[in-house]
Each structure stands twice: as C-alpha cells, then as structure tokens.
Amino acid sequence: MKPLPHRYDVQLKGGPTGHAYLSSVGRPAIATAPPREFGGPGDAWSPEHLLLASVESCFLFTFRAVARASKIEFVDLNVHAEGTVDHQAGVTRFTDIVLRPRVIVRRGTDREKLAFALAKTEKACLVSASLVTPVRVEAEIVESAAAA
C-alpha cells in the first residue's frame, strides 16, 4: 500500500436530462441515472446502487487483505447488499445497509479464525467506516466439497 493520504479523482458529465457519465483516467466510463424509485429510467447504475456496490467491493478487498494477513485461504466470496432508503430526521437517506457475504472455504478451515477475520473486515472497511449509516454484516460460511 502506498503511504497515506491518497487522493482520488472522478468526473461526472451530464445535461438537463438523460444519463450522466462517470469517468476517471484509465477506467471505462459508467453510465448513471436515477433509479426508477426516483423517477429515473432504471436502466443504469444509480447513485444508490453505486453506494451499495462500493460497500460490497470494499468488503471483498478488505477481506482479501485480512485473510492474507491471517493466513486464511478461501475459495470464493459472494456479497449481497441490501439498502433501505427512508426519511429519518427530516432527511431522505440510507437508514440501513445489510451485507450478506457468503464465504466458501475448504473443509477443515478454522471457523473461529475465519469469524474473527470477518469481524475485523467489518470494522476495517474504509467505505463502511466513512458512512453515517450503520452497515450490518450477516455472514454465511460454506465448506466446499474439497478437503483442505
């Protein structure tokens, strides 16, 4: 990891109607629009979906680092995120985010060590830690058929 602080640069281009486009040097552009719930077309990544995707991907990448440091091998990790938007204290905002990671490990993996790594990941995820909205993690651990 490079020393902190890190800076990130993203640009958005859009007009009075239609999709807007996110870009950053060296990355493909992403079309974005409001979700159907806010009167958008529902056919592009919305800010709401991008926020959940950011939380999910941060969880995965943080778990990779924690697992590597803890010498925990895993076969696969799938994360499903669900967010609730509602009125709270006079503001429309995410009131709840739930991550449901499904970690697939080989038979014989130390489950206590894995549970500790998942808890550490929950606390160490940069994106989740930057949000006011609480992020709950409800992990599922599944053993693969192959032996360790």
N, CA, C and O atoms as a GROMACS GRO file, in nm:
protein
  592
    1MET      N    1   0.085  -0.118   0.000
    1MET     CA    2   0.000   0.000   0.000
    1MET      C    3   0.089   0.123   0.000
    1MET      O    4   0.191   0.128   0.068
    2LYS      N    5   0.047   0.223  -0.076
    2LYS     CA    6   0.118   0.350  -0.078
    2LYS      C    7   0.088   0.426   0.050
    2LYS      O    8  -0.020   0.408   0.108
    3PRO      N    9   0.180   0.509   0.096
    3PRO     CA   10   0.155   0.588   0.218
    3PRO      C   11   0.036   0.682   0.201
    3PRO      O   12   0.009   0.731   0.092
    4LEU      N   13  -0.034   0.704   0.310
    4LEU     CA   14  -0.147   0.797   0.311
    4LEU      C   15  -0.096   0.939   0.320
    4LEU      O   16   0.015   0.959   0.369
    5PRO      N   17  -0.166   1.037   0.277
    5PRO     CA   18  -0.304   1.032   0.225
    5PRO      C   19  -0.308   0.992   0.077
    5PRO      O   20  -0.212   1.014   0.003
    6HIS      N   21  -0.419   0.935   0.037
    6HIS     CA   22  -0.447   0.901  -0.103
    6HIS      C   23  -0.549   1.000  -0.156
    6HIS      O   24  -0.636   1.046  -0.082
    7ARG      N   25  -0.539   1.034  -0.284
    7ARG     CA   26  -0.637   1.122  -0.348
    7ARG      C   27  -0.697   1.049  -0.467
    7ARG      O   28  -0.627   0.977  -0.538
    8TYR      N   29  -0.826   1.068  -0.488
    8TYR     CA   30  -0.897   1.005  -0.599
    8TYR      C   31  -0.969   1.113  -0.677
    8TYR      O   32  -1.019   1.210  -0.620
    9ASP      N   33  -0.974   1.095  -0.809
    9ASP     CA   34  -1.032   1.196  -0.897
    9ASP      C   35  -1.134   1.130  -0.988
    9ASP      O   36  -1.099   1.041  -1.065
   10VAL      N   37  -1.258   1.173  -0.980
   10VAL     CA   38  -1.366   1.121  -1.064
   10VAL      C   39  -1.440   1.240  -1.121
   10VAL      O   40  -1.459   1.341  -1.054
   11GLN      N   41  -1.482   1.228  -1.247
   11GLN     CA   42  -1.556   1.336  -1.311
   11GLN      C   43  -1.692   1.286  -1.356
   11GLN      O   44  -1.708   1.168  -1.390
   12LEU      N   45  -1.790   1.374  -1.355
   12LEU     CA   46  -1.926   1.343  -1.398
   12LEU      C   47  -1.965   1.443  -1.506
   12LEU      O   48  -1.945   1.564  -1.490
   13LYS      N   49  -2.021   1.392  -1.616
   13LYS     CA   50  -2.069   1.479  -1.724
   13LYS      C   51  -2.214   1.442  -1.753
   13LYS      O   52  -2.245   1.326  -1.776
   14GLY      N   53  -2.301   1.542  -1.751
   14GLY     CA   54  -2.442   1.518  -1.779
   14GLY      C   55  -2.515   1.647  -1.810
   14GLY      O   56  -2.472   1.755  -1.770
   15GLY      N   57  -2.624   1.634  -1.881
   15GLY     CA   58  -2.704   1.751  -1.918
   15GLY      C   59  -2.832   1.756  -1.838
   15GLY      O   60  -2.844   1.690  -1.734
   16PRO      N   61  -2.929   1.836  -1.886
   16PRO     CA   62  -3.054   1.855  -1.812
   16PRO      C   63  -3.143   1.730  -1.809
   16PRO      O   64  -3.231   1.721  -1.724
   17THR      N   65  -3.122   1.636  -1.899
   17THR     CA   66  -3.199   1.510  -1.898
   17THR      C   67  -3.107   1.395  -1.941
   17THR      O   68  -2.994   1.417  -1.986
   18GLY      N   69  -3.157   1.275  -1.926
   18GLY     CA   70  -3.082   1.157  -1.972
   18GLY      C   71  -2.976   1.112  -1.876
   18GLY      O   72  -2.967   1.157  -1.761
   19HIS      N   73  -2.895   1.021  -1.925
   19HIS     CA   74  -2.788   0.963  -1.844
   19HIS      C   75  -2.675   1.064  -1.823
   19HIS      O   76  -2.656   1.156  -1.902
   20ALA      N   77  -2.603   1.044  -1.715
   20ALA     CA   78  -2.478   1.114  -1.690
   20ALA      C   79  -2.367   1.008  -1.698
   20ALA      O   80  -2.395   0.888  -1.689
   21TYR      N   81  -2.244   1.052  -1.716
   21TYR     CA   82  -2.135   0.957  -1.733
   21TYR      C   83  -2.022   0.988  -1.638
   21TYR      O   84  -1.968   1.099  -1.634
   22LEU      N   85  -1.987   0.886  -1.560
   22LEU     CA   86  -1.875   0.896  -1.467
   22LEU      C   87  -1.749   0.853  -1.539
   22LEU      O   88  -1.751   0.757  -1.616
   23SER      N   89  -1.640   0.924  -1.514
   23SER     CA   90  -1.514   0.884  -1.574
   23SER      C   91  -1.399   0.914  -1.480
   23SER      O   92  -1.409   0.999  -1.391
   24SER      N   93  -1.291   0.843  -1.501
   24SER     CA   94  -1.168   0.863  -1.428
   24SER      C   95  -1.056   0.810  -1.517
   24SER      O   96  -1.074   0.710  -1.587
   25VAL      N   97  -0.945   0.875  -1.516
   25VAL     CA   98  -0.835   0.839  -1.606
   25VAL      C   99  -0.801   0.690  -1.593
   25VAL      O  100  -0.782   0.638  -1.483
   26GLY      N  101  -0.795   0.623  -1.708
   26GLY     CA  102  -0.756   0.483  -1.712
   26GLY      C  103  -0.866   0.384  -1.682
   26GLY      O  104  -0.840   0.264  -1.671
   27ARG      N  105  -0.990   0.431  -1.670
   27ARG     CA  106  -1.102   0.343  -1.638
   27ARG      C  107  -1.214   0.363  -1.738
   27ARG      O  108  -1.228   0.471  -1.795
   28PRO      N  109  -1.294   0.258  -1.761
   28PRO     CA  110  -1.407   0.275  -1.853
   28PRO      C  111  -1.513   0.366  -1.791
   28PRO      O  112  -1.532   0.368  -1.670
   29ALA      N  113  -1.581   0.442  -1.876
   29ALA     CA  114  -1.689   0.530  -1.829
   29ALA      C  115  -1.807   0.445  -1.782
   29ALA      O  116  -1.827   0.333  -1.829
   30ILE      N  117  -1.882   0.499  -1.689
   30ILE     CA  118  -2.001   0.432  -1.636
   30ILE      C  119  -2.121   0.524  -1.657
   30ILE      O  120  -2.119   0.640  -1.617
   31ALA      N  121  -2.225   0.470  -1.720
   31ALA     CA  122  -2.350   0.545  -1.734
   31ALA      C  123  -2.423   0.540  -1.601
   31ALA      O  124  -2.429   0.436  -1.537
   32THR      N  125  -2.477   0.653  -1.560
   32THR     CA  126  -2.552   0.659  -1.435
   32THR      C  127  -2.679   0.743  -1.456
   32THR      O  128  -2.682   0.835  -1.537
   33ALA      N  129  -2.781   0.708  -1.381
   33ALA     CA  130  -2.910   0.777  -1.387
   33ALA      C  131  -2.985   0.748  -1.258
   33ALA      O  132  -2.950   0.654  -1.186
   34PRO      N  133  -3.087   0.828  -1.229
   34PRO     CA  134  -3.166   0.798  -1.110
   34PRO      C  135  -3.234   0.661  -1.124
   34PRO      O  136  -3.263   0.617  -1.235
   35PRO      N  137  -3.259   0.595  -1.011
   35PRO     CA  138  -3.333   0.468  -1.016
   35PRO      C  139  -3.481   0.496  -1.044
   35PRO      O  140  -3.527   0.610  -1.032
   36ARG      N  141  -3.555   0.394  -1.080
   36ARG     CA  142  -3.699   0.408  -1.105
   36ARG      C  143  -3.771   0.472  -0.986
   36ARG      O  144  -3.863   0.552  -1.004
   37GLU      N  145  -3.728   0.435  -0.866
   37GLU     CA  146  -3.794   0.484  -0.745
   37GLU      C  147  -3.791   0.637  -0.735
   37GLU      O  148  -3.876   0.697  -0.669
   38PHE      N  149  -3.694   0.700  -0.800
   38PHE     CA  150  -3.683   0.846  -0.800
   38PHE      C  151  -3.714   0.904  -0.937
   38PHE      O  152  -3.669   1.013  -0.970
   39GLY      N  153  -3.791   0.830  -1.017
   39GLY     CA  154  -3.835   0.881  -1.146
   39GLY      C  155  -3.738   0.861  -1.261
   39GLY      O  156  -3.758   0.917  -1.369
   40GLY      N  157  -3.632   0.784  -1.239
   40GLY     CA  158  -3.534   0.758  -1.344
   40GLY      C  159  -3.573   0.640  -1.431
   40GLY      O  160  -3.675   0.575  -1.407
   41PRO      N  161  -3.492   0.612  -1.533
   41PRO     CA  162  -3.524   0.504  -1.626
   41PRO      C  163  -3.502   0.364  -1.568
   41PRO      O  164  -3.560   0.267  -1.615
   42GLY      N  165  -3.417   0.355  -1.466
   42GLY     CA  166  -3.391   0.224  -1.406
   42GLY      C  167  -3.304   0.133  -1.490
   42GLY      O  168  -3.299   0.013  -1.466
   43ASP      N  169  -3.234   0.189  -1.589
   43ASP     CA  170  -3.152   0.105  -1.676
   43ASP      C  171  -3.003   0.134  -1.665
   43ASP      O  172  -2.925   0.091  -1.749
   44ALA      N  173  -2.963   0.206  -1.561
   44ALA     CA  174  -2.822   0.240  -1.543
   44ALA      C  175  -2.789   0.234  -1.394
   44ALA      O  176  -2.878   0.229  -1.309
   45TRP      N  177  -2.661   0.236  -1.366
   45TRP     CA  178  -2.618   0.240  -1.226
   45TRP      C  179  -2.661   0.373  -1.166
   45TRP      O  180  -2.629   0.480  -1.219
   46SER      N  181  -2.735   0.366  -1.056
   46SER     CA  182  -2.780   0.488  -0.987
   46SER      C  183  -2.683   0.518  -0.872
   46SER      O  184  -2.604   0.431  -0.834
   47PRO      N  185  -2.688   0.639  -0.818
   47PRO     CA  186  -2.605   0.667  -0.701
   47PRO      C  187  -2.631   0.568  -0.587
   47PRO      O  188  -2.539   0.530  -0.515
   48GLU      N  189  -2.756   0.528  -0.572
   48GLU     CA  190  -2.792   0.433  -0.465
   48GLU      C  191  -2.725   0.298  -0.488
   48GLU      O  192  -2.669   0.238  -0.396
   49HIS      N  193  -2.731   0.250  -0.613
   49HIS     CA  194  -2.668   0.121  -0.645
   49HIS      C  195  -2.515   0.131  -0.636
   49HIS      O  196  -2.449   0.038  -0.590
   50LEU      N  197  -2.460   0.244  -0.678
   50LEU     CA  198  -2.316   0.262  -0.671
   50LEU      C  199  -2.267   0.265  -0.526
   50LEU      O  200  -2.159   0.215  -0.496
   51LEU      N  201  -2.346   0.325  -0.437
   51LEU     CA  202  -2.307   0.326  -0.296
   51LEU      C  203  -2.301   0.184  -0.241
   51LEU      O  204  -2.204   0.146  -0.176
   52LEU      N  205  -2.406   0.105  -0.268
   52LEU     CA  206  -2.406  -0.034  -0.221
   52LEU      C  207  -2.292  -0.113  -0.284
   52LEU      O  208  -2.228  -0.193  -0.216
   53ALA      N  209  -2.265  -0.092  -0.413
   53ALA     CA  210  -2.155  -0.160  -0.481
   53ALA      C  211  -2.021  -0.122  -0.418
   53ALA      O  212  -1.931  -0.206  -0.407
   54SER      N  213  -2.007   0.004  -0.378
   54SER     CA  214  -1.884   0.049  -0.312
   54SER      C  215  -1.864  -0.022  -0.179
   54SER      O  216  -1.753  -0.064  -0.146
   55VAL      N  217  -1.972  -0.036  -0.102
   55VAL     CA  218  -1.963  -0.105   0.027
   55VAL      C  219  -1.927  -0.252   0.005
   55VAL      O  220  -1.842  -0.307   0.076
   56GLU      N  221  -1.991  -0.315  -0.093
   56GLU     CA  222  -1.963  -0.457  -0.122
   56GLU      C  223  -1.819  -0.479  -0.166
   56GLU      O  224  -1.749  -0.566  -0.114
   57SER      N  225  -1.775  -0.399  -0.262
   57SER     CA  226  -1.640  -0.421  -0.315
   57SER      C  227  -1.535  -0.389  -0.210
   57SER      O  228  -1.432  -0.457  -0.203
   58CYS      N  229  -1.558  -0.288  -0.129
   58CYS     CA  230  -1.465  -0.256  -0.020
   58CYS      C  231  -1.457  -0.374   0.078
   58CYS      O  232  -1.349  -0.409   0.126
   59PHE      N  233  -1.572  -0.435   0.107
   59PHE     CA  234  -1.573  -0.550   0.198
   59PHE      C  235  -1.488  -0.662   0.140
   59PHE      O  236  -1.405  -0.720   0.210
   60LEU      N  237  -1.508  -0.694   0.012
   60LEU     CA  238  -1.431  -0.802  -0.051
   60LEU      C  239  -1.282  -0.773  -0.047
   60LEU      O  240  -1.203  -0.859  -0.006
   61PHE      N  241  -1.241  -0.653  -0.090
   61PHE     CA  242  -1.100  -0.622  -0.098
   61PHE      C  243  -1.036  -0.614   0.040
   61PHE      O  244  -0.920  -0.652   0.056
   62THR      N  245  -1.110  -0.567   0.140
   62THR     CA  246  -1.059  -0.564   0.277
   62THR      C  247  -1.047  -0.707   0.330
   62THR      O  248  -0.949  -0.740   0.396
   63PHE      N  249  -1.147  -0.791   0.300
   63PHE     CA  250  -1.140  -0.931   0.345
   63PHE      C  251  -1.020  -1.002   0.283
   63PHE      O  252  -0.952  -1.079   0.350
   64ARG      N  253  -0.994  -0.977   0.156
   64ARG     CA  254  -0.876  -1.037   0.093
   64ARG      C  255  -0.749  -1.004   0.172
   64ARG      O  256  -0.667  -1.092   0.200
   65ALA      N  257  -0.734  -0.877   0.207
   65ALA     CA  258  -0.614  -0.834   0.280
   65ALA      C  259  -0.608  -0.896   0.420
   65ALA      O  260  -0.503  -0.942   0.463
   66VAL      N  261  -0.722  -0.897   0.489
   66VAL     CA  262  -0.728  -0.954   0.624
   66VAL      C  263  -0.701  -1.105   0.618
   66VAL      O  264  -0.626  -1.158   0.700
   67ALA      N  265  -0.761  -1.172   0.522
   67ALA     CA  266  -0.742  -1.317   0.507
   67ALA      C  267  -0.595  -1.348   0.478
   67ALA      O  268  -0.538  -1.441   0.535
   68ARG      N  269  -0.535  -1.271   0.388
   68ARG     CA  270  -0.394  -1.293   0.353
   68ARG      C  271  -0.306  -1.273   0.476
   68ARG      O  272  -0.217  -1.355   0.503
   69ALA      N  273  -0.329  -1.166   0.550
   69ALA     CA  274  -0.250  -1.139   0.671
   69ALA      C  275  -0.272  -1.244   0.779
   69ALA      O  276  -0.183  -1.272   0.858
   70SER      N  277  -0.393  -1.300   0.782
   70SER     CA  278  -0.427  -1.401   0.883
   70SER      C  279  -0.398  -1.543   0.837
   70SER      O  280  -0.421  -1.640   0.910
   71LYS      N  281  -0.345  -1.554   0.714
   71LYS     CA  282  -0.315  -1.685   0.655
   71LYS      C  283  -0.439  -1.775   0.648
   71LYS      O  284  -0.435  -1.893   0.680
   72ILE      N  285  -0.550  -1.712   0.605
   72ILE     CA  286  -0.675  -1.785   0.585
   72ILE      C  287  -0.697  -1.797   0.435
   72ILE      O  288  -0.696  -1.697   0.363
   73GLU      N  289  -0.716  -1.919   0.390
   73GLU     CA  290  -0.746  -1.940   0.249
   73GLU      C  291  -0.896  -1.953   0.232
   73GLU      O  292  -0.963  -2.018   0.312
   74PHE      N  293  -0.948  -1.890   0.128
   74PHE     CA  294  -1.088  -1.908   0.096
   74PHE      C  295  -1.101  -1.934  -0.053
   74PHE      O  296  -1.017  -1.891  -0.132
   75VAL      N  297  -1.206  -2.004  -0.090
   75VAL     CA  298  -1.228  -2.042  -0.229
   75VAL      C  299  -1.297  -1.930  -0.305
   75VAL      O  300  -1.260  -1.899  -0.418
   76ASP      N  301  -1.398  -1.870  -0.243
   76ASP     CA  302  -1.478  -1.769  -0.310
   76ASP      C  303  -1.551  -1.685  -0.206
   76ASP      O  304  -1.572  -1.728  -0.092
   77LEU      N  305  -1.589  -1.565  -0.246
   77LEU     CA  306  -1.668  -1.477  -0.160
   77LEU      C  307  -1.770  -1.406  -0.248
   77LEU      O  308  -1.733  -1.335  -0.341
   78ASN      N  309  -1.896  -1.424  -0.217
   78ASN     CA  310  -2.004  -1.353  -0.285
   78ASN      C  311  -2.070  -1.264  -0.181
   78ASN      O  312  -2.099  -1.308  -0.070
   79VAL      N  313  -2.093  -1.140  -0.217
   79VAL     CA  314  -2.154  -1.046  -0.124
   79VAL      C  315  -2.283  -0.991  -0.185
   79VAL      O  316  -2.284  -0.943  -0.298
   80HIS      N  317  -2.390  -0.999  -0.108
   80HIS     CA  318  -2.517  -0.940  -0.148
   80HIS      C  319  -2.543  -0.823  -0.054
   80HIS      O  320  -2.536  -0.838   0.068
   81ALA      N  321  -2.573  -0.707  -0.110
   81ALA     CA  322  -2.600  -0.589  -0.028
   81ALA      C  323  -2.745  -0.547  -0.047
   81ALA      O  324  -2.799  -0.551  -0.157
   82GLU      N  325  -2.806  -0.506   0.062
   82GLU     CA  326  -2.942  -0.453   0.059
   82GLU      C  327  -2.942  -0.323   0.138
   82GLU      O  328  -2.893  -0.318   0.251
   83GLY      N  329  -2.995  -0.219   0.078
   83GLY     CA  330  -3.001  -0.091   0.147
   83GLY      C  331  -3.143  -0.040   0.150
   83GLY      O  332  -3.220  -0.057   0.055
   84THR      N  333  -3.179   0.024   0.260
   84THR     CA  334  -3.311   0.083   0.275
   84THR      C  335  -3.297   0.234   0.276
   84THR      O  336  -3.219   0.290   0.353
   85VAL      N  337  -3.374   0.300   0.188
   85VAL     CA  338  -3.377   0.446   0.186
   85VAL      C  339  -3.512   0.488   0.244
   85VAL      O  340  -3.616   0.437   0.203
   86ASP      N  341  -3.508   0.582   0.338
   86ASP     CA  342  -3.631   0.626   0.404
   86ASP      C  343  -3.607   0.768   0.456
   86ASP      O  344  -3.498   0.822   0.444
   87HIS      N  345  -3.711   0.825   0.514
   87HIS     CA  346  -3.698   0.955   0.580
   87HIS      C  347  -3.652   0.931   0.722
   87HIS      O  348  -3.704   0.845   0.793
   88GLN      N  349  -3.553   1.009   0.763
   88GLN     CA  350  -3.504   0.999   0.900
   88GLN      C  351  -3.458   1.138   0.941
   88GLN      O  352  -3.372   1.198   0.877
   89ALA      N  353  -3.515   1.188   1.048
   89ALA     CA  354  -3.482   1.322   1.100
   89ALA      C  355  -3.497   1.428   0.991
   89ALA      O  356  -3.415   1.519   0.979
   90GLY      N  357  -3.603   1.415   0.910
   90GLY     CA  358  -3.633   1.514   0.808
   90GLY      C  359  -3.548   1.505   0.682
   90GLY      O  360  -3.553   1.594   0.597
   91VAL      N  361  -3.469   1.399   0.669
   91VAL     CA  362  -3.380   1.383   0.554
   91VAL      C  363  -3.407   1.247   0.489
   91VAL      O  364  -3.426   1.147   0.558
   92THR      N  365  -3.407   1.243   0.356
   92THR     CA  366  -3.414   1.116   0.285
   92THR      C  367  -3.272   1.063   0.276
   92THR      O  368  -3.184   1.129   0.222
   93ARG      N  369  -3.251   0.943   0.329
   93ARG     CA  370  -3.116   0.887   0.335
   93ARG      C  371  -3.122   0.736   0.349
   93ARG      O  372  -3.228   0.679   0.376
   94PHE      N  373  -3.008   0.672   0.332
   94PHE     CA  374  -2.999   0.530   0.365
   94PHE      C  375  -3.012   0.518   0.516
   94PHE      O  376  -2.937   0.581   0.591
   95THR      N  377  -3.106   0.438   0.561
   95THR     CA  378  -3.125   0.418   0.704
   95THR      C  379  -3.066   0.286   0.751
   95THR      O  380  -3.047   0.265   0.871
   96ASP      N  381  -3.039   0.197   0.656
   96ASP     CA  382  -2.989   0.065   0.691
   96ASP      C  383  -2.920   0.004   0.569
   96ASP      O  384  -2.970   0.013   0.458
   97ILE      N  385  -2.805  -0.056   0.592
   97ILE     CA  386  -2.737  -0.134   0.488
   97ILE      C  387  -2.700  -0.268   0.550
   97ILE      O  388  -2.640  -0.274   0.658
   98VAL      N  389  -2.735  -0.374   0.480
   98VAL     CA  390  -2.701  -0.509   0.526
   98VAL      C  391  -2.616  -0.575   0.419
   98VAL      O  392  -2.653  -0.581   0.302
   99LEU      N  393  -2.501  -0.626   0.461
   99LEU     CA  394  -2.415  -0.705   0.373
   99LEU      C  395  -2.430  -0.851   0.412
   99LEU      O  396  -2.426  -0.887   0.530
  100ARG      N  397  -2.448  -0.935   0.312
  100ARG     CA  398  -2.458  -1.079   0.337
  100ARG      C  399  -2.349  -1.150   0.258
  100ARG      O  400  -2.373  -1.202   0.148
  101PRO      N  401  -2.228  -1.152   0.315
  101PRO     CA  402  -2.120  -1.223   0.247
  101PRO      C  403  -2.137  -1.374   0.264
  101PRO      O  404  -2.171  -1.422   0.372
  102ARG      N  405  -2.112  -1.446   0.158
  102ARG     CA  406  -2.114  -1.593   0.160
  102ARG      C  407  -1.972  -1.637   0.127
  102ARG      O  408  -1.927  -1.628   0.013
  103VAL      N  409  -1.903  -1.684   0.230
  103VAL     CA  410  -1.762  -1.723   0.216
  103VAL      C  411  -1.756  -1.873   0.196
  103VAL      O  412  -1.808  -1.950   0.277
  104ILE      N  413  -1.691  -1.914   0.089
  104ILE     CA  414  -1.673  -2.056   0.063
  104ILE      C  415  -1.529  -2.091   0.097
  104ILE      O  416  -1.435  -2.033   0.044
  105VAL      N  417  -1.514  -2.188   0.188
  105VAL     CA  418  -1.382  -2.231   0.234
  105VAL      C  419  -1.369  -2.382   0.218
  105VAL      O  420  -1.468  -2.453   0.199
  106ARG      N  421  -1.247  -2.428   0.226
  106ARG     CA  422  -1.224  -2.572   0.219
  106ARG      C  423  -1.260  -2.636   0.353
  106ARG      O  424  -1.252  -2.572   0.458
  107ARG      N  425  -1.299  -2.761   0.347
  107ARG     CA  426  -1.330  -2.836   0.469
  107ARG      C  427  -1.208  -2.832   0.561
  107ARG      O  428  -1.095  -2.848   0.516
  108GLY      N  429  -1.233  -2.811   0.688
  108GLY     CA  430  -1.125  -2.808   0.786
  108GLY      C  431  -1.073  -2.669   0.816
  108GLY      O  432  -0.984  -2.653   0.901
  109THR      N  433  -1.125  -2.568   0.750
  109THR     CA  434  -1.082  -2.431   0.778
  109THR      C  435  -1.124  -2.394   0.920
  109THR      O  436  -1.234  -2.427   0.964
  110ASP      N  437  -1.037  -2.327   0.991
  110ASP     CA  438  -1.062  -2.285   1.128
  110ASP      C  439  -1.173  -2.178   1.128
  110ASP      O  440  -1.149  -2.063   1.091
  111ARG      N  441  -1.293  -2.218   1.168
  111ARG     CA  442  -1.408  -2.128   1.164
  111ARG      C  443  -1.397  -2.012   1.263
  111ARG      O  444  -1.445  -1.902   1.235
  112GLU      N  445  -1.335  -2.035   1.376
  112GLU     CA  446  -1.317  -1.928   1.474
  112GLU      C  447  -1.224  -1.820   1.419
  112GLU      O  448  -1.251  -1.701   1.434
  113LYS      N  449  -1.117  -1.862   1.356
  113LYS     CA  450  -1.023  -1.768   1.294
  113LYS      C  451  -1.091  -1.693   1.179
  113LYS      O  452  -1.068  -1.574   1.159
  114LEU      N  453  -1.173  -1.765   1.104
  114LEU     CA  454  -1.246  -1.703   0.992
  114LEU      C  455  -1.347  -1.601   1.043
  114LEU      O  456  -1.360  -1.492   0.987
  115ALA      N  457  -1.419  -1.635   1.149
  115ALA     CA  458  -1.517  -1.542   1.208
  115ALA      C  459  -1.446  -1.416   1.259
  115ALA      O  460  -1.499  -1.305   1.244
  116PHE      N  461  -1.330  -1.433   1.317
  116PHE     CA  462  -1.252  -1.317   1.363
  116PHE      C  463  -1.211  -1.230   1.244
  116PHE      O  464  -1.218  -1.107   1.252
  117ALA      N  465  -1.169  -1.293   1.135
  117ALA     CA  466  -1.129  -1.219   1.014
  117ALA      C  467  -1.248  -1.143   0.955
  117ALA      O  468  -1.232  -1.030   0.909
  118LEU      N  469  -1.366  -1.204   0.956
  118LEU     CA  470  -1.485  -1.136   0.905
  118LEU      C  471  -1.520  -1.016   0.993
  118LEU      O  472  -1.557  -0.910   0.942
  119ALA      N  473  -1.510  -1.031   1.124
  119ALA     CA  474  -1.538  -0.921   1.216
  119ALA      C  475  -1.437  -0.808   1.198
  119ALA      O  476  -1.473  -0.690   1.201
  120LYS      N  477  -1.312  -0.844   1.178
  120LYS     CA  478  -1.208  -0.743   1.155
  120LYS      C  479  -1.234  -0.669   1.024
  120LYS      O  480  -1.216  -0.548   1.016
  121THR      N  481  -1.277  -0.743   0.922
  121THR     CA  482  -1.309  -0.682   0.793
  121THR      C  483  -1.423  -0.584   0.808
  121THR      O  484  -1.419  -0.475   0.751
  122GLU      N  485  -1.525  -0.621   0.884
  122GLU     CA  486  -1.641  -0.534   0.905
  122GLU      C  487  -1.598  -0.399   0.964
  122GLU      O  488  -1.650  -0.294   0.925
  123LYS      N  489  -1.504  -0.402   1.056
  123LYS     CA  490  -1.457  -0.279   1.121
  123LYS      C  491  -1.358  -0.201   1.035
  123LYS      O  492  -1.350  -0.079   1.044
  124ALA      N  493  -1.281  -0.271   0.951
  124ALA     CA  494  -1.171  -0.209   0.877
  124ALA      C  495  -1.210  -0.157   0.739
  124ALA      O  496  -1.131  -0.086   0.677
  125CYS      N  497  -1.328  -0.190   0.690
  125CYS     CA  498  -1.368  -0.147   0.556
  125CYS      C  499  -1.378   0.005   0.551
  125CYS      O  500  -1.458   0.066   0.622
  126LEU      N  501  -1.296   0.066   0.467
  126LEU     CA  502  -1.288   0.212   0.455
  126LEU      C  503  -1.421   0.276   0.420
  126LEU      O  504  -1.459   0.377   0.479
  127VAL      N  505  -1.493   0.220   0.325
  127VAL     CA  506  -1.619   0.280   0.279
  127VAL      C  507  -1.724   0.274   0.390
  127VAL      O  508  -1.788   0.374   0.420
  128SER      N  509  -1.742   0.157   0.451
  128SER     CA  510  -1.839   0.144   0.561
  128SER      C  511  -1.806   0.238   0.676
  128SER      O  512  -1.894   0.300   0.735
  129ALA      N  513  -1.677   0.247   0.708
  129ALA     CA  514  -1.634   0.333   0.818
  129ALA      C  515  -1.657   0.481   0.788
  129ALA      O  516  -1.662   0.563   0.879
  130SER      N  517  -1.670   0.515   0.660
  130SER     CA  518  -1.690   0.654   0.619
  130SER      C  519  -1.837   0.695   0.618
  130SER      O  520  -1.868   0.813   0.599
  131LEU      N  521  -1.926   0.601   0.637
  131LEU     CA  522  -2.070   0.629   0.630
  131LEU      C  523  -2.129   0.656   0.767
  131LEU      O  524  -2.082   0.602   0.868
  132VAL      N  525  -2.233   0.738   0.770
  132VAL     CA  526  -2.311   0.759   0.892
  132VAL      C  527  -2.406   0.640   0.911
  132VAL      O  528  -2.432   0.598   1.024
  133THR      N  529  -2.455   0.587   0.802
  133THR     CA  530  -2.549   0.475   0.806
  133THR      C  531  -2.480   0.350   0.858
  133THR      O  532  -2.371   0.316   0.811
  134PRO      N  533  -2.540   0.282   0.953
  134PRO     CA  534  -2.479   0.158   1.002
  134PRO      C  535  -2.482   0.050   0.893
  134PRO      O  536  -2.578   0.037   0.817
  135VAL      N  537  -2.374  -0.028   0.889
  135VAL     CA  538  -2.365  -0.140   0.796
  135VAL      C  539  -2.356  -0.267   0.880
  135VAL      O  540  -2.261  -0.287   0.955
  136ARG      N  541  -2.459  -0.352   0.865
  136ARG     CA  542  -2.461  -0.480   0.936
  136ARG      C  543  -2.409  -0.588   0.844
  136ARG      O  544  -2.437  -0.588   0.724
  137VAL      N  545  -2.332  -0.682   0.900
  137VAL     CA  546  -2.280  -0.794   0.823
  137VAL      C  547  -2.340  -0.922   0.879
  137VAL      O  548  -2.328  -0.952   0.997
  138GLU      N  549  -2.404  -0.996   0.790
  138GLU     CA  550  -2.463  -1.125   0.826
  138GLU      C  551  -2.397  -1.230   0.737
  138GLU      O  552  -2.446  -1.263   0.629
  139ALA      N  553  -2.286  -1.282   0.786
  139ALA     CA  554  -2.204  -1.373   0.706
  139ALA      C  555  -2.254  -1.517   0.711
  139ALA      O  556  -2.310  -1.563   0.811
  140GLU      N  557  -2.233  -1.585   0.600
  140GLU     CA  558  -2.260  -1.728   0.589
  140GLU      C  559  -2.130  -1.794   0.547
  140GLU      O  560  -2.065  -1.750   0.452
  141ILE      N  561  -2.093  -1.900   0.617
  141ILE     CA  562  -1.971  -1.974   0.585
  141ILE      C  563  -2.012  -2.110   0.532
  141ILE      O  564  -2.089  -2.182   0.595
  142VAL      N  565  -1.961  -2.143   0.414
  142VAL     CA  566  -1.995  -2.269   0.348
  142VAL      C  567  -1.867  -2.343   0.318
  142VAL      O  568  -1.773  -2.285   0.263
  143GLU      N  569  -1.863  -2.472   0.352
  143GLU     CA  570  -1.747  -2.553   0.320
  143GLU      C  571  -1.764  -2.615   0.183
  143GLU      O  572  -1.869  -2.668   0.149
  144SER      N  573  -1.656  -2.608   0.105
  144SER     CA  574  -1.659  -2.673  -0.026
  144SER      C  575  -1.638  -2.823  -0.007
  144SER      O  576  -1.596  -2.867   0.100
  145ALA      N  577  -1.666  -2.898  -0.108
  145ALA     CA  578  -1.655  -3.044  -0.101
  145ALA      C  579  -1.509  -3.089  -0.093
  145ALA      O  580  -1.480  -3.195  -0.037
  146ALA      N  581  -1.417  -3.010  -0.148
  146ALA     CA  582  -1.275  -3.047  -0.149
  146ALA      C  583  -1.216  -3.034  -0.010
  146ALA      O  584  -1.246  -2.939   0.062
  147ALA      N  585  -1.131  -3.126   0.027
  147ALA     CA  586  -1.065  -3.122   0.157
  147ALA      C  587  -0.955  -3.016   0.156
  147ALA      O  588  -0.907  -2.975   0.050
  148ALA      N  589  -0.916  -2.972   0.275
  148ALA     CA  590  -0.812  -2.870   0.288
  148ALA      C  591  -0.677  -2.922   0.246
  148ALA      O  592  -0.578  -2.849   0.250
   0.00000   0.00000   0.00000
